[in-house]
Amino acid sequence: MGADVRRKRKRKRGRTAGGHRARTSVLLACAGLLMAGCATMPDSGDVRSVKASHPGDSQVRVYAVQPRENAEPDEIVDGFLEAMTSDDPGFATARTYLTKQAARTWRPAQSITVLTTAPDRKQAERLADPENQGRSYPIRGRHIATVDSRHAYRPVNPVEYKDFIHVVQQPAADGKGKEWRIDHLPPGLVLSEADFQRNYRSVNKYYFASGEDWVVADPVFIRQRQDPVTRMDPVTQTVKALLEGPTNWLKPSVDSRFPSGTQLKEGVTSLATDDQSTLKVPLNAKADHVGGEVCRRMAAQLLFTLGGLTSVRVEQVELQRADGDRLCVLSKAQAEEFAAVRDSGRAENPFFVDENGTLMAMPVGGKADTPADETLGPFGKGEMPLRSVAVDRDESRAAGVSKDGKELRVASILSDQDLRPALVTSRAVRPEDRLSAPSWDGRGDLWVADRDPVKPRLWMVPDGEGEPVEVRAPWLTDGARVESLRVSADGVRIALLLKEKDGGTTLRIGRVERETGPGQAVSVVDLQPVAPRMETVTAVSWAGPSRLVVVGKEADGVQQIRYVQTDGATSATSVLPGVNGVTAVSAPHDDRAPVVADSGNDGIVRLMAGANWQRMVKVLGSSPVYPG
């Protein structure tokens, strides 16, 4: 491995049931380069009426249709449910199905309720209302997630959704007769998972870790196309979302360098790069007097945030004052200094523990069944046989848990130094109740869980060599047991596999909070579910700034490996090819190296882009890990 790992240490740090009529028209757009022979948008031919829930196709455009004259109550309800799935500016057409009062008070941007399928509209229940003969239509579904007004996605354990839509008769617009309109409806939008994925896409906003100089990803959802409410294009929506500040869950552990109240200049609904790939962003007067260094960090937040948009290429950002004068300019290369993990230009190296407990380095490329290399240092010599291991992000040190699970030690993997004393020791009687596999964050701090049922604890070792700090984890007293843990590169979030009282294993994300001042008070709080639809989760690994690779299975399903956002969002394209019996998995921070896994009898396997799983090394082993 030698020179490849000798890096300088970085700084610390259809709508409805029963055949109800679908009244929405859609235009199937061509995906350009992705579809052979598709060059231009057709300007003739029939417009086909289809169900709006068109699974997984973001190119489907939905156009709402106004209610026909003398429409029956069923049609009014069905037409409104269809219109909610459209890109109609201001949801103006959807509002035509509402009474004037309901149209004024409906706030579609307030929230999104995501159901597994389109809302199931039941038959009307007549109310005892002889004056207007109002009708109430129960709405049912399986609730799986909610998106709040800050664009934050939160999955929930699938639960039955119940609400209703109420229609009444009111005088027709021409004053002749009456027409049915909706006077009560669920808050916000209610969409199927397919409609949600068609209309919205995930983007990462970036903020600075509190008290630090590197950025943290904060995933949110924006519209795929123009936002119906703000009329903003996706780039402008993304900038606006960044300026609004972090999501409520992440807010306690991050800071924005934009002054409070900073917004886009009034009237800006579209942002586009020039021929130099520079994006000029006009701000309001709240940012007029920021200094140069603060402005650079503001621009860095924008560059990291816009870097995830495939629809635009931004090489540098120019921030402007309210009068149009330049505040500062920053390029992508200059912004890289604020990354939690800096790009070294080389692919990361995976490691594993062989059947003798020796730390081995695996070749990234090359043919299958390639011989592995022993690492330098005590762990490479087998001075302490290992049960599990973690390599720091500089690939200079390894943290190993002894074969019996009792001791956590740290040793160099670049030189033959003596093995240091144990940093953490477990007193649990059974080996399986002792120390979990360790994990490094990007600050250089080391984390491990002691699963002793008598006194379960979570430990953080500053810089991997200081006095261990017991992390405040009040949820440990509720009977949860840490099966494994993985800390993010930014040190702000921790992925936890927890065995609950009922025996099931769930995946949760905790927020890391560090108190300033004397001492090293650290807490992990506000645990959120990440994969609630999985009945059992076997293994997890970080796969970038806001994505995880998860091994598990849904109820009555087979084991699957898939990518999951840290907010719990998934897509149909996130499932990886299957491989049998995976007990551990690890992914690189970027996608230039393969995902690796322990597949039991098949040994250590890898998944390279565009290929199937293949055995990576000749020897048997366990605990495959990338730095982190």
N, C-alpha and C positions, 0 to 999 in steps of 0.2 A: 504494500500500500504506500509506504514511504512518502514521496513528494506529493502525492495526490491529496494527502490529508494534512500536510504541514501548512496550515493557514494561520495568519496572525489573528490573535484573539480580537474579536470585535468589541466595541464599547459595551458596557452593561446596558443593560436596559430591558231538442225533441221535446222535447220541451216539457210536456205535461202528460199525466197519466190518462188512460182511458181513451186515447185517440183525440184529445182536444186539438183544435185547429191551430197549427203554427202559422203566424202571420208575419214572420220576419223573412226578409230576402237577404241573401248573402251573395257576395261577389268573390269568387275564388281567384286570388291574386297569384301571379306567377312568381316563383322564387328565383328568377333570373339565372344566375350561373349554376344553381343547384339542380335545375331541371333541363335536360337536353332538349334543344329545339325550341325553347321558349324565349322569344326575343322581345315581343311587345305585348302590351295589354290589349286584348280584343276590344273593339269598340262597337261590336254588333252581336246579335244573337239573343237568345232568351235569357231572362233572369230567372233562376230556379229558386223555388221555395223549399228550404230544407230546415231541419232542426238546428237551432243555434248551437247546441252542444256538439261541436265537431271536434272530437278528441285530438289534442296534441297538434293542431294545425294553426300556427300563428298567422298564416297567410290568409285565413278566412276573414272576410270583412262582413260585418253584420249591419244592416240598415233597418232601422225601426220604421214601422208603418203606422200612420195615424188611425184611430178607430173609425170604422165606417159609420155612416148615418144609421141610426136606429139599431146599433149593435146590441146584442143580448148581453146580460151580465157576464156569462161565461167567457164571451169573446173579449170583454173589457179586461177581465182578470188575466186571461192568457196573453192578450196583446201586451199588457204592461210587463208581465214576467219576461216576455221576449225582448221588449224594448230596453229593459235593464241591461241586457247583454250587448248592447250596441255601442258604437262610437259617436252617437248623435251629439253634436255640440250642445253643451248645457243640459243634456238629457231633455231637450225641448219636446221631442215627440213623446217620450215617456210621460212627461207632465200633462200631455193632452188627455191622458186616461184618468187624471185626478181631478177632484173638485178644485175650485180656485184656492180655497184655504189649504188643502193638502198640498197643492203645487207650490204654494208659498213657503210652507214649513218643511217640506221634504229636503233632506240634506244627503245626497248620494255620496258625498266625500266623507261623511261622518265615520263610516265603517263598512267593511265587507264581511259578510257571513259566507263561508265557503262550505258547500255541501258535497258529498260524494257524487251525487247526480243532480240533475235539474230539480228544482222544487216540485214536489208532488202536490198538485192542487186537487183537493177533494171536492165532492159535490157540495153545492151551497146548502147552508143551514138557514132557513127562513127565521127571521127574528119576529118576536111579538111586537110589531111596529106597524099598526094599521095605517098610519098617516103616510109614510113613504115606502113601506114594503121593502126596507133594507134587507140585504142578504150578506151573510158572512161565509167566507170560503176558507176552511182550514188549510194551512200550508204545512207540509211535512217534509222531512228529509233526514239525512245523517250528517250531523255537524262535525267537521273535522278541523276547522281552523277559523281564526278571525284576524282581520287586518284592521288596525286602528287608524285614527286620523293622522298619525305620524308615519304611516305607511309600513308599520312594523307587523310582520306575520307571526302569529302565535298558534301552533298546532294544539289541539285538545284531544283527549281520549275520545274516540268516536262516541257520540251520544245523540239521542233522538232530538231533532229540532222541531219545535212547534210554534206556530204563530198563525195569524189569519189576515186576510184582506177583506175589508167591508166595503160594499158598494151601495150607493143610494141613487135615487132618481132626482135630477135637478132640471130646471128649465133649460131647453136647448139654446144654443147660441143665437139662433134666428128668432127666438121667442115663440116658436111654434112647437108645442108638445114638450116632451121631456126626454132626457137621455140618461143612461146609467154612467156613473163615474165613481171612482174610488175615494172614500173619505178617511179610511184608515189603512195603513200599510206598515210592514216591518221597517225598522230604522235602517238607513243606509242602503246598501245593495245586498241582494241575496243571489249568489251565483253557484253554479256547479263547478266542480274542480276543473273540468275541461274548459268551461267558459272563462274561468279565472286565469288559467294558464294561457289561453288564447289572447286575452286582453292585457295581461300584466306580465312584467318580467322583473327578475331580481337584479338589483345593482348593489354594490358596496359603497356606502359613504365612508369617509375616513376622518377620524378625529385623533388627537394626540392622547396617549396614555397619561393619566394624571401625574404631574410632576416629572414627566419624562420627555424625551425628544424624538420619539418614534410613533408612528401612526397605527391605529387599530381599525379593523374593518367593522362596519355596522350595516348589515344587510337590510334592505327595504325593498318594496315593490313599487314600480312606476308603470304607467300605461305603455303598451307597446308602440302606440302611435300617438296622435295628438290627444291630450287630456281633455275630456269633454267639459270639465268644469273650468279649468284655468286657460284652455286653448293653447297650452304650451306644447312644444315638440319634446321628444324624449330627452334631448340634451338639456334643455332649459328646465324641464321637470326635475332632472337629476341635480342640477345646480341649486334649484329652489329647495329641494329636500335637504341638501347639505347645509344650506344657510339656516334652515329651520332648527337645526341642532340635532343631537343624538337621540336615539329612541329612548323611551323612558327606562327600559331595562338596563341599557349600557351607561346611561348618563352619569351615575355616581362614580364611575371609574375612568372617565375620559373628559377632555376639555377641547373646546373649539377655539382656534386663534382668531376667528372672526369676532369683532366687537358685538356685544349684545344689540339686537335690533337691525343688524346688517341684512339687507335684502337686495334683490336685483332692482335696478332702476325701474321706476314705475313705467308700465306699458311694454316691458320686454317680454315677448312670448316666443322668440326664436333666437337661437345662438348658432352660429356656423363658423367654421375655421376658414382662414384665408388660404392663399396659394402656398403659404409657408407652414401650413398646419398649425397656425397660431389661433387660439381662441381668445377673443377679447370679451371680457366680462364686465359690463358696466354695473357699478354698485351704487347704493343710495348714499346719502351724506354721512351716515353712521360710520363709514369706513374712511372718510376723507383724511383723517389725521393720523392714521397708523404709521408706525415707523418701518424702516426697511426690513429688519429682521422678522418682525411680526408679519409683514406683508409676504415675505418669502414663505413662511409657514402656512399662511392662508392659501397661497398659490399651490403649495405642495398638497394640501388637502384636496384641492380641486383636481390636480393632475392625477393623484391616486384614484380619486372617485371616477373621473372620466375615463381612466385607463381600462375599465371593465366594459365600456360600451363598444360593441362591435360596429355600430352604425357611424362612428366618427373616429378619425385619427387625430389626436391632439399631441403635438410635439412640444408645445410650450403654451403657457397661459399668460395673458396680459390683463392685470386687474386695473380698472379705471375708476376714477373719482366720479362723483355725480355730474361734474361739468365736462366729463369726457377726457380729462388729463390722465396721463399714466400714473398709476401708483407703483407698480413694479412688474417685472417680467421674470418668469422662471421656466426652465426647460425640464423635460423628463429626466435627463441625466443629472441635473442639479438636485432634483427632488429625491433622488435615490438615497441621499444621505439620511433621509428621515424614515427609511424602510425598517421594519422590525427585523427582517433578515435581508441583508444586502446581497445583491446578485454578484457572486464570485466569478461568474462566467463558466463554471464547471458544474457538471452534474453531481448531485449528492451521492455519497457512498453508503450502501446498506451494510449492516452488520448482523451477526447472529451468534447464538451459543451452540456449540456442537454437542454431541452426545456425551462428551467427557467434561462438559462445563467450561470449555475454553472459549474465549472471545475470538471470533473470526471475522474477517472482512470479506465481503462478496464483490466480485467483479460486476460493474454496472452493465457493460455490454458484452459482446462476444457470444459464443455458442452456449447451448445448454450443457449442463453437467460439467461446468468448468471447475477446476480445483479452487478451493477457498484459501485465503492467506491468514496465517496467524498474525495477530496484532502484536506490537511491542508492549512492554510493560508487564506487570504481575498477572493481569488477567489473560494475556496471551500466552504466558508460561504455565498457566494452570495453578498458580500459587493458592488461589482460593476458587475452587469449582463454583460456577455460577448457576443460579436458577433463572435469573432474568437480568436484563441489562438495559442501560440507556446511555447514549453517546451524546456529549454536549454539542452545541451547534457549530463550534469551531473544529470539531473532530480532533480535539486534543486530549480530552479526558473521557473516561467512562465511569459510570456509577453502576455497581453490581450488587445484587442481592445474593447472599450465599445459598448454596444448594439446599440447606435446611430451612431457608427463609428467615433466619434469625437476624443477620447482620447486613447493614448497608455500608459499603465502602466505596471510595473514589480513588482512582489510579490513573496515571498518565498512560496514553496509548501511543506516545511519540518517543518515549525513552524508557529504559529499564530502571525505574526508581523503585525504592522499597515500598511495600504495601503499607498504607497508613492504617491507624486504628479505626474501628467502626465508628461511624457518625451516629447511627440510630440502631438500637437493638430491641428486638421484640421479646417479650416474656411469655407469649402465648404457648400453650401446651402442644397443640397440634400444628404441624408445619403449614397446613392450608389456612390457618388463622393468623399467620405471621405477616411479614411485609409483602406489600404488593410490588409489582414491577415499578421502578422509578421513572421519573420524567424530568427533563430540563426545560426551563423556559428561556426566552431569548435574552433575559437579563443575566443569565448564568446561574440562577438559583435552581436548586434541586428539590423535587417533591417526591414524597412517598407516603403511603398509608399503612398504618399498623392496624391489622384487623382483629387484634386481640378482643374477644367478646367481653372480657372483664373490663377493659378500658380501651375502646377503639379511638384512634387518634389520627390526625392528618398532620404531617410534618413538612416544614420548608427549611432547607439548609441554605443560608445566604452564600452565594457564590460557590456553592458546592464544597465549602470547607469551613464555614463559620459554625457558631453555636446553633444547633437546631432550634427552630421556633415552632411551637405548637400552634397550628392554625385553628382559629375559631371556626367551628363547623357545627352549629347547633342541631342540624339535621341528623348528625350521627347518633344523637340520643333517642331518635325515633325508631331505632331498630334497623336502620339501613346499614348495609355492609358494603364497603368499597371493594368490588372485584378487580377493577383496574382504573387507572387515571392517566390522562394525557393533558398537559398544559400547553396553551397556545404559545406561539413564538413571541407574541407581544406581552405575555405574562398577565393579561387581563381576564382571560377566560380559562376554565378548566372543564374538560369532558370527563364525566364520571360514569362508569358502569356500576350500578347499585343493585344489590340483591335485596328485594323488599321482604317484608314479613311473610307475604304469601308465597315466597319462593321464586317469584318471577324476577328477571333481570331487566332493568330499564336503563336507558341512556338519558342522561341529563347534563345540562350545561350550567355551571355555576359562575358567578361573577366574583373576581378576586378584588378585594378592597384592601388597600394598605394605608395605615394611618401614619401621618408625618409626625415628626418629633422624636423624643428619646425612645429607644427600644425599636422593635421590629414587629409591631402588632399587625397581623395579617388575618383576614377573614375570607371565607368562601360562603356566599349567601345567595339567596333568591334563585334556587335551582329551578330550571325550566325544562320541560320534556322536549326531546328532540325527535324521537321516532316513536310516538305513542301508538301507532298502528302495528308496530312490531311486538309480538307477544314475548319474544326472547331475543336479547342482543348478546352476541358472543364476544365480539371484539370491536375496537374502534381505533382510528388513527386520524390525526389532523392531515389534511391534504391541501394546504394553502391557508390563506388568511381568514377564510370564513367557511370552509368546507371540510367535511369529515368523510372518511370511508368507514362504512358500518357493515358488520356481518351479523345477520340475524334472520329471523323468520316471522311472518305474520301467522295469525291463528290458522291452524290446519294447512299451513303452507310449507314449502321447502326452503332450505337455507338459501339466502341470496346475499350478494355483496353489492352495495350501491353507494353512490355519493348522496350526502344529505347536507343541506345548508345548516349552519349553526342555529338558524331560527326555526329549523324543522321542515323547511320547504323542500320538496322533491319534484322531479319531473319524470316523464316516461322514458327519457333518454339517459337517466342517471344510473340504470342498472348495469352492472358489469357482467361479463360472461361468468357462468357458474363454474365452481370447482368444489369437489367433495371434501367434507370434513375439515373446514378451515377453523382453526382455534386461535389464530393470531394474524393480524394484518398490519402493514405499515406502508405509508405513502410519502413521497418526497414533498417538499414545500412547493416546488413548481412541478411542471409535468414533463420535464426532460428526462426523468428517470422512471423506471417501471414501478408499479405497485408490487409489493412482495408479500407473501403469506406463508404461514405454516399450515400445510394441508395434511398433517398426520403422517400416514404411511408413505405418502409421496414426497415428504420432506419439504424443503424450502422451494417455493415456486414463484415465478414472476409473471406479470402481465404487461407486455410492451404494447405500445400504441399500434392498433390495427392487427394484432395477433391474438392467439389464444394463450392460455396459461401453459407454461412449460417449466420443467424442473430446472432449478438454477445451479445448484452445486451437487457434487457427487455424494458428499457426506450427509448423514442425517443431522438435524439440528432443531432448534426452537428459538423463540423470542426474536424473530426478525425485526430489525428497527432501522429507521433512518435517524439522523441527528435530531434530538428533541425529546 
